[in-house]
């Protein structure tokens, strides 16, 4: 496959990503321009990496906003604040043990 044909395939795939990931027209046009200006396969691959990072970067980034998006979308890793285990303080545990309250019927 030649450079031009590969470029056209990548632009068609970009159109599908526009629909699937709800890219704005401005974002789509910018990425399309980047593909059109790419002269070699290596440059086209660089544009593809940038697009993947833009579209799916929140799934791997460690910043707070990305973690929040993963938490909201149930992406499997621990929710924000899960590092601090939500345990009762020892004094509360002792008080509950002394009270002998049961919720069984």
Secondary structure, DSSP 8 states (H G I E B T S, - for coil): --HHHHHHHHHHHHHHHHHHTT--HHHHHHHHHHHHH--SHHHHHHHHHHHHHHHHGGGT--SHHHHHHHHHTT-SS--TTTTS-----HHHHHHHHHHT-----
